[in-house]
Amino acid sequence: MTKLTGRYIGFEMFPLSFEEYEGIKRFYGKEIAPDRQEELQNYILEGGFPRTVQLGSMAAKRRYVQSIIAEIFETLNPYYSHSISH
């Protein structure tokens, strides 16, 4: 997060655990697959990010997860976005 003073405050956020993921789905009234393996597959595909639970389609979820991953790589290596676009 960048403040108006120009200072940067960094903080770490970790993806949800599988149990937290199911709890968020319950909170938002989303269906949880009765088959735990199927639900685990959904969790893995959605990356464990809370926001994906609110997105409707798998395509939207994938775009969101890809944007998070790209942002991480850009932070770690500023030349990353330039190198993948050429």
Beta strands, then each sheet from edge to edge (+ up, - down):
end
